[in-house]
Amino acid sequence: ASVAGLIKSSGKVLDLGQYDKASNLDELKKECKAGRAPPLTPAEFDRQLETKSFTSKKADLAQVQALYLHAYESRLGCVTELWLRE
């Protein structure tokens, strides 16, 4: 979810738990539009990642951390303003 939050436009993020009775796609988008939390900093991502299970934590943890850091820096490295919904 963290990387998806960095790359998807907010209009493409839906909270289907909000579904009530939409009968078409436009109604569904309006009814289920999700908010977006600020992206995790790489340090916070690493802290949360430490609590997760891996098939081979020794091998995979550093790789996942590096991939997130790269995604974070490439997407947010030049950002001057973020628009977030409550």
VENHU-V958074 format. One record per run of one state. SS is the DSSP state (hx for helix, st for strand, lp for the rest). FROM is the first residue (numbers start at 0). TO is the last residue. If there is no record, write none. Layout:
BEGIN
SS:FROM:TO / SS:FROM:TO
END
This chain:
BEGIN
lp:0:0 / hx:1:6 / lp:7:8 / hx:9:11 / lp:12:12 / st:13:13 / lp:14:14 / hx:15:17 / lp:18:23 / hx:24:31 / st:32:32 / lp:33:40 / hx:41:48 / lp:49:55 / hx:56:75 / lp:76:85
END
